[in-house]
Amino acid sequence: MAEHDCIFCRIAKEEVPADIVHENEQIVAFRDINPQAPVHVVVIPRKHIASLAASSADDVALLGEILKAAKEVAEKLDIQASGYRVVNNCGPDAQQSVQHIHFHVLGGRRLGWPPG
């Protein structure tokens, strides 16, 4: 998939509107359009990487920045004390719906386990 066809790349470039809750030079975090919890935010890198499986050793620092941003989103949206889940779906069996690495931050209610 080319970057110009990737919905998440287009959101990161502000070509497609999104409810952005956090961003910096490397990361964009926005509310999911189909929330599965009261707080459901998608955290993406601005760099296009198809999935966690497609990441390389060169992406280690960026992956750390994604997790740091997930923590900052939880703090900003006041779910850090009650708890939250960070989820990455990788590949078709995991239901990865967009071929751009992304992590979901879910919280605001008690989350079930196992996740399904």
MARGU-304446 format. One record per residue: residue in one letter; x, y, z of N, C-alpha, C, O in turn; residue number from 1. Coordinates in steps of 0.001 Angstrom, whole numbers, plus 524288, in hexadecimal, padded with zeros to 5 digits. Atoms other than C-alpha are relative to their C-alpha. Layout:
BEGIN
<r 'A' <X Y Z> <X Y Z> <X Y Z> <X Y Z> NUM>
...
This chain:
BEGIN
<r 'M' <8034E 7FB64 80000> <80000 80000 80000> <80378 804D7 80000> <8072C 80542 8030A> 1>
<r 'A' <7FD19 7FB15 8003B> <8051C 80D54 7FC5B> <7FE1D 803AA 80448> <7F997 80375 805E7> 2>
<r 'E' <80165 7FC53 7FBD5> <80560 81809 8069E> <7FB49 8034E 7FE9F> <7F80A 80466 801FE> 3>
<r 'H' <8045C 7FC9A 8017A> <7FBDD 8205D 7FED0> <7FABF 7FD31 8003A> <7F6A9 7FFBA 8003A> 4>
<r 'D' <804CA 80313 7FF84> <7F1E0 8154B 7FFB6> <7FEC5 7FE91 805AA> <7FA8B 7FC8D 806C3> 5>
<r 'C' <8008A 8019B 7FA8B> <7F3AC 8133F 80E61> <7FCEA 8041A 80311> <7FE89 8089D 8036F> 6>
<r 'I' <80355 7FC5C 7FD12> <7E8E0 81968 81688> <802E4 8024A 804AB> <80231 806E4 805DC> 7>
<r 'F' <7FD39 7FDFB 7FB76> <7F1C0 81AA7 82265> <8044A 803DE 7FE5F> <8052E 807BA 80119> 8>
<r 'C' <7FC35 7FC23 801F9> <7FC76 8216A 81A72> <7FD3A 80515 7FEAA> <7FF47 80952 7FFA7> 9>
<r 'R' <802FB 7FB55 8016F> <7F215 82ABE 81573> <7FE20 802F3 804D6> <7FDF5 807C1 804CE> 10>
<r 'I' <80160 7FD6E 7FB0A> <7ED6D 82D76 82360> <804CB 802C1 80231> <8046C 80739 803ED> 11>
<r 'A' <7FB32 7FDAF 7FDEE> <7FB8A 82FEB 82794> <80185 804F0 7FD0B> <803CE 80886 7FF4B> 12>
<r 'K' <7FEC9 7FB65 80338> <7FD02 839A6 81C5D> <7FB9A 8040E 8001B> <7FBDF 80806 7FD68> 13>
<r 'E' <8048E 7FC96 7FF78> <7EFFD 84016 82026> <7FD01 800A3 7FADD> <7FA92 804AE 7F9F0> 14>
<r 'E' <8030E 80015 804D6> <7EA21 83CA7 812DE> <7FA8E 7FDD7 800FE> <7F6EC 7FED9 7FE01> 15>
<r 'V' <804F9 80241 7FE5F> <7DF2C 83545 819B4> <7FF11 801D0 80599> <80291 80164 808DE> 16>
<r 'P' <800F8 7FE22 7FAAB> <7D896 83AF9 825CB> <7FFCC 7FB87 803F6> <7FE23 7F72D 802C7> 17>
<r 'A' <80038 803AF 7FBA3> <7D9E7 8340E 832D0> <7FFDF 8032D 80501> <801A5 807A5 80527> 18>
<r 'D' <8002B 7FD7E 7FAE3> <7D778 8375C 8410F> <80532 7FED7 802BA> <805A3 7FB1B 805B9> 19>
<r 'I' <7FAB2 800D0 7FDFD> <7E5D7 838A0 844B6> <8003B 801A6 805BB> <7FEA9 805F7 80727> 20>
<r 'V' <7FF8D 7FEEB 7FA62> <7E883 837CF 8534B> <805A2 800C6 801BC> <806A1 802B3 80607> 21>
<r 'H' <7FA73 7FF89 7FE9C> <7F764 83787 8530F> <80328 7FF9D 7FAF6> <801F3 7FC73 7F78B> 22>
<r 'E' <7FC7C 80088 80474> <8021C 839DB 84922> <80533 80298 80127> <8059D 80621 80463> 23>
<r 'N' <7FADB 7FD94 7FFEC> <81064 83CFF 8479B> <80274 7FF09 7FAAF> <7FFB2 7FD8E 7F709> 24>
<r 'E' <7FD74 80093 80518> <81A68 83C3D 83CA5> <7FFBA 7FA75 7FDDA> <7FFC8 7F9B2 7F91B> 25>
<r 'Q' <7FFCD 80572 801B5> <81A08 82D5E 83C43> <7FAD2 7FD13 80056> <7FA14 7F92D 7FD9F> 26>
<r 'I' <804A3 80300 7FE81> <80C9F 82947 84164> <7FB0F 80341 7FF70> <7FB1B 807FE 80041> 27>
<r 'V' <80532 7FDA4 7FFEB> <7FE32 82C46 83F7E> <7FC62 7FC31 802D4> <7FC85 7F77D 801D5> 28>
<r 'A' <803D3 80334 7FD33> <7F388 8274F 848A4> <7FAA7 80282 7FF52> <7FA01 80733 80028> 29>
<r 'F' <80539 7FDEF 8011D> <7E528 828BC 84556> <7FBD7 7FC2B 801D2> <7FCD4 7F77D 80253> 30>
<r 'R' <80451 80352 7FE35> <7D80E 8239E 849ED> <7FE49 7FC50 7FBA0> <7FDDD 7FDDC 7F718> 31>
<r 'D' <801D2 803F1 803B2> <7D38E 8171D 8434E> <7FA7B 80156 7FE3C> <7F748 8030D 80163> 32>
<r 'I' <8053E 7FEBD 801FE> <7C7A5 818F3 83A8A> <7FBF9 7FBDD 80178> <7F747 7FCBE 800E6> 33>
<r 'N' <8037D 8042D 7FE44> <7C1ED 80C23 83FA2> <801C4 7FE37 8056D> <803CF 7F9E7 80604> 34>
<r 'P' <7FDC3 8011F 7FAD6> <7C521 80C90 84E35> <7FDD8 7FB0B 8027F> <7F92E 7F9EA 80239> 35>
<r 'Q' <8015B 804CE 7FD41> <7C52B 7FFE1 855E7> <80014 800B8 805E7> <7FF42 7FCFF 808D5> 36>
<r 'A' <7FFF2 7FEA2 7FA75> <7C649 806BC 86313> <7FF0E 805E0 80051> <7FF99 8089B 7FC65> 37>
<r 'P' <800D5 7FA5B 7FF88> <7C31A 81440 86879> <804AE 8033B 7FE22> <80401 80762 7FBCE> 38>
<r 'V' <7FB4D 7FDA5 8023C> <7D12E 817EE 86565> <80248 7FC02 7FC40> <80395 7F7A5 7FDCA> 39>
<r 'H' <7FDA8 80363 803F8> <7D647 81213 858BF> <802EA 80385 7FC37> <80095 80622 7F8EC> 40>
<r 'V' <7FC96 7FCA8 80317> <7E1B2 818F0 8526A> <803BF 7FC92 7FCED> <805AF 7F8A4 7FEEA> 41>
<r 'V' <7FC4D 802B4 8035F> <7EA24 8144C 84723> <80508 80337 7FFDD> <804EA 807E8 7FED2> 42>
<r 'V' <7FAEB 7FD65 7FFFF> <7F8A3 81790 8480F> <80323 7FDE6 7FB62> <803F0 7F92F 7FAE3> 43>
<r 'I' <7FD13 80190 804AD> <80078 8177D 83B62> <80517 8031F 7FF90> <8057B 80780 80183> 44>
<r 'P' <7FB6D 7FCDE 80168> <80E00 81B6A 836F4> <7FEC4 802E4 7FAE6> <7FBB3 80102 7F7B5> 45>
<r 'R' <80090 7FD3E 804FB> <80E8E 82586 82C25> <8029E 7FCEA 7FB9E> <800F0 7FD25 7F71D> 46>
<r 'K' <7FD48 8034C 803CF> <81802 81C44 8254C> <7FC8C 7FB54 7FEAC> <7FA4C 7F8E7 8022A> 47>
<r 'H' <80317 80486 80191> <8110C 811D2 81D70> <80324 7FAFC 800D8> <8073F 7FA27 7FE7C> 48>
<r 'I' <7FE0B 8054B 7FF26> <81411 8043C 8228F> <7FB18 7FCA3 7FFCE> <7F75A 7FDB6 802A0> 49>
<r 'A' <804CA 802FC 800DA> <80A4F 7F9E7 81E4A> <7FDFB 7FD49 804E8> <7F941 7FD1F 805C5> 50>
<r 'S' <801A8 802E2 7FB55> <80A19 7F230 82B12> <804A9 7FF5B 8039E> <80912 800B3 80242> 51>
<r 'L' <7FBBC 80128 7FC60> <811FB 7EE54 836E4> <803B5 7FC0B 7FD7F> <80875 7FC71 7FE23> 52>
<r 'A' <7FCC1 803F3 8029B> <816D1 7E2A3 82EF8> <8037B 80274 7FBD0> <807A6 80062 7FA9F> 53>
<r 'A' <7FCF9 7FD5D 80417> <81BA7 7EC15 8247B> <803EF 803E3 80239> <806FE 80625 7FF48> 54>
<r 'S' <7FC4E 7FC52 7FDA7> <82342 7F476 82E2A> <80574 7FD99 80007> <8061C 7F8DB 7FF92> 55>
<r 'S' <7FA95 801D4 8000C> <831FB 7F39E 82EB1> <802DF 80205 804D1> <800B1 804EA 807FA> 56>
<r 'A' <7FCC4 7FE1E 7FBAA> <83CF1 7F5F7 83854> <8007D 805F1 7FFDC> <80129 8086A 803ED> 57>
<r 'D' <7FFC8 7FA4D 80086> <83D51 803E2 8330A> <7FB44 802A9 8026E> <7FB6E 8075A 80376> 58>
<r 'D' <804DC 7FDCB 7FDF6> <82F7F 805D8 83873> <7FF72 7FF89 805EE> <7FB7A 8012D 80818> 59>
<r 'V' <8006E 800FD 7FA5E> <83260 80233 846A5> <7FEDB 8050A 80305> <7FB60 80517 80657> 60>
<r 'A' <800E6 7FB13 7FD32> <83323 81050 84B67> <7FA8C 80219 7FEE0> <7F7F5 8041A 80266> 61>
<r 'L' <80536 7FE31 80168> <826B7 813C8 8440B> <7FBCF 7FCCE 802C7> <7F7E7 7FEFD 8048A> 62>
<r 'L' <803BA 8034A 7FD27> <81F88 80836 84A16> <7FFB8 801AA 805BA> <7FB82 801B0 8080D> 63>
<r 'G' <7FFF3 7FDF7 7FAAC> <823AE 80D45 8575C> <7FCFE 8051C 80069> <7FA3B 805FF 80440> 64>
<r 'E' <802E4 7FB10 8000F> <81E4A 81AAB 853CF> <7FA1E 7FF0F 7FFA9> <7F70E 80202 801E9> 65>
<r 'I' <80593 80152 8005A> <81143 8145C 85059> <7FDF2 7FE8A 80567> <7F9CF 80066 80702> 66>
<r 'L' <801B2 80193 7FAC5> <81060 80E03 85DC9> <80017 80499 803C8> <7FCAB 8050A 80721> 67>
<r 'K' <7FFD4 7FB48 7FCC8> <8147A 81AB8 86448> <7FB2E 80360 7FEE6> <7F8CF 80578 80285> 68>
<r 'A' <804A2 7FCF4 80170> <8099A 821A9 85CCF> <7FB0C 7FD77 8022A> <7F781 80039 803E1> 69>
<r 'A' <80489 802B7 7FDD0> <7FFCF 81736 8611C> <7FF65 8015A 805C9> <7FB0E 80257 8079B> 70>
<r 'K' <80017 7FE8C 7FA76> <80366 81A11 86F49> <7FE3B 805A7 800A3> <7FB15 806D5 80413> 71>
<r 'E' <80178 7FA7B 7FFB3> <80226 828B5 86CF5> <7FA34 800CC 7FEBE> <7F7AD 80421 8011E> 72>
<r 'V' <80592 7FFCA 8013F> <7F4A9 826B9 866C7> <7FCD3 7FE4D 804BE> <7F8F9 800D4 8061E> 73>
<r 'A' <802C7 801E6 7FB5C> <7F04E 81ED9 872AA> <80002 8041F 8044E> <7FC0F 804E5 806F0> 74>
<r 'E' <7FFB7 7FBDD 7FC13> <7F4F6 829B5 87B9A> <7FC78 80495 7FE7C> <7F981 8068D 801B7> 75>
<r 'K' <802FF 7FB89 801DF> <7EEC5 8346A 87354> <7FA21 7FF09 8005B> <7F723 8029F 80180> 76>
<r 'L' <80594 80147 80004> <7E1AA 82D51 872B0> <7FE39 7FDAA 80534> <7F9E3 7FBA2 805A3> 77>
<r 'D' <8013A 80150 7FA93> <7E206 829FB 88137> <7FE43 7FA5A 800D3> <7FA8B 7F951 803B1> 78>
<r 'I' <80121 80590 7FF1E> <7E1E2 81B21 88060> <804AF 7FD1F 80255> <80473 7F861 80318> 79>
<r 'Q' <7FB51 8029B 7FE0E> <7EF76 8186B 885C8> <7FF1C 7FD8D 8055A> <8013E 7F961 8066D> 80>
<r 'A' <800BD 80217 7FAB2> <7EAC1 81656 893D0> <7FC8B 7FB21 80001> <7FDA1 7F764 802D3> 81>
<r 'S' <80399 80476 8000F> <7DF94 80D0B 890A2> <80206 7FB88 7FCAC> <8007D 7F70A 7FD71> 82>
<r 'G' <7FDAD 8040A 80354> <7E751 805B8 88651> <7FE35 80075 7FA63> <7FA01 8027F 7F93C> 83>
<r 'Y' <80120 7FFCD 80599> <7E7AE 8046D 877AA> <802DF 7FB8F 7FD56> <8065C 7F923 7FF98> 84>
<r 'R' <7FD96 8042E 8030E> <7EB78 7FAC8 86D2B> <80258 8026D 7FB18> <8000A 805EE 7F8BE> 85>
<r 'V' <7FD8F 7FE7A 804EC> <7F4D7 7FCD8 861D2> <80035 7FB1B 7FCA1> <80266 7F721 7FE35> 86>
<r 'V' <8009F 8048F 80361> <7F221 7F3B4 85667> <8024E 80117 7FAA6> <80191 8054B 7F86F> 87>
<r 'N' <7FE28 7FFD8 80568> <7F916 7F118 84999> <7FE1B 7FB12 7FD4E> <7FF2C 7F6BB 7FF15> 88>
<r 'N' <801B5 80469 80332> <7F2B2 7E870 83F72> <803CD 7FF97 7FB6B> <804AE 80366 7F89E> 89>
<r 'C' <7FC02 800BB 803FD> <7FCBD 7E2AA 83622> <7FE69 7FB94 7FC5F> <7FEAF 7F700 7FDD2> 90>
<r 'G' <80155 803EA 803EB> <7F828 7DBB5 829DB> <7FA3E 7FEA3 7FFE5> <7F73E 80041 8034A> 91>
<r 'P' <80591 80128 800DE> <7EB50 7D62D 824EC> <7FD63 7FCDF 8045D> <7F8E2 7FDF8 805A4> 92>
<r 'D' <80270 8030F 7FBD4> <7E8DA 7CC35 82FC0> <7FF17 8033F 804E3> <7FBB6 801F5 8080E> 93>
<r 'A' <800AE 7FC82 7FB88> <7EA36 7D71A 839BD> <7FC42 8047B 7FEBC> <7FB68 807F1 801F6> 94>
<r 'Q' <803CB 7FC0D 801AA> <7E075 7DF70 83218> <80271 80564 7FF26> <7FFE3 80959 8001D> 95>
<r 'Q' <7FDAD 7FAF4 80155> <7EA1C 7EA18 82E21> <7FD11 8021A 7FB44> <7FD43 7FFC9 7F70E> 96>
<r 'S' <80368 7FDFA 80423> <7E114 7F290 825F0> <80293 8042C 7FC9D> <800E7 8050D 7F831> 97>
<r 'V' <7FD29 7FC08 802FE> <7EA7E 7FD43 8218E> <805BA 7FE64 7FFEC> <80806 7FD48 80400> 98>
<r 'Q' <7FA97 801BF 8009B> <7F7E3 7F9CA 81C3F> <803D4 80478 8010E> <806F0 80602 7FDB8> 99>
<r 'H' <7FC6E 7FC03 7FDEE> <7FEE8 80438 8241A> <8003A 7FEC8 805D0> <7FC30 7FEAE 8086B> 100>
<r 'I' <7FF8D 80184 7FA89> <80434 80093 8316A> <7FD0D 803E3 80371> <7FD8F 808A1 802D4> 101>
<r 'H' <802F5 7FCAC 7FC6E> <7FB40 805B5 83C02> <7FED3 7FD05 80500> <7FE79 7F83A 80517> 102>
<r 'F' <8011E 80228 7FADE> <7F860 80398 84A3F> <7FB0F 80292 80209> <7FA61 8074F 80193> 103>
<r 'H' <804DA 7FE08 7FDB8> <7EB22 804FA 850D0> <800D1 800D4 805D2> <80301 7FD7A 8087D> 104>
<r 'V' <8001C 7FEF5 7FA61> <7EA16 80B4A 85E35> <7FA45 7FFDA 80190> <7F728 80316 7FFD7> 105>
<r 'L' <8056D 800CB 7FE66> <7DD90 80688 864AC> <7FF7F 80088 805E1> <802C4 7FE8E 808CC> 106>
<r 'G' <800E3 7FF71 7FA6A> <7D81A 80A46 871E0> <7FAE4 802BE 80113> <7F7B1 8038B 7FD93> 107>
<r 'G' <804C6 7FD60 7FE67> <7CD84 81110 8796C> <7FBC4 7FC52 801E7> <7F787 7FE0D 80360> 108>
<r 'R' <80383 803FB 7FDE1> <7C6DD 8045C 87D6D> <8034C 7FB2D 8011F> <807C2 7FAC5 7FF61> 109>
<r 'R' <7FD4F 804EF 7FEF6> <7CA99 7F6F4 88286> <8001D 7FCDA 7FAEF> <7FC0F 7FC09 7F87C> 110>
<r 'L' <7FF4E 802EE 804DE> <7CFFB 7EF23 8770C> <80039 7FA31 80134> <802C1 7F893 804F6> 111>
<r 'G' <8002B 8059E 7FF31> <7CD69 7E096 875E7> <8050E 7FD45 7FE5C> <80831 7FF68 7FB68> 112>
<r 'W' <7FB90 8034A 8017D> <7D79A 7D5E4 874B8> <7FE42 7FA67 7FFD2> <7FB72 7F8D3 80363> 113>
<r 'P' <7FC88 7FE9D 8044B> <7DAB3 7CE91 86C82> <7FD46 803A6 7FC1C> <7F879 803D8 7FBE7> 114>
<r 'P' <80249 7FC14 80369> <7D8BF 7D8FF 86229> <7FCF2 7FDC5 7FB6E> <7F9D9 8009B 7F916> 115>
<r 'G' <80329 8024D 8042E> <7D33E 7CF9B 8580F> <80329 7FE37 7FB9D> <8010F 7FC30 7F7CB> 116>
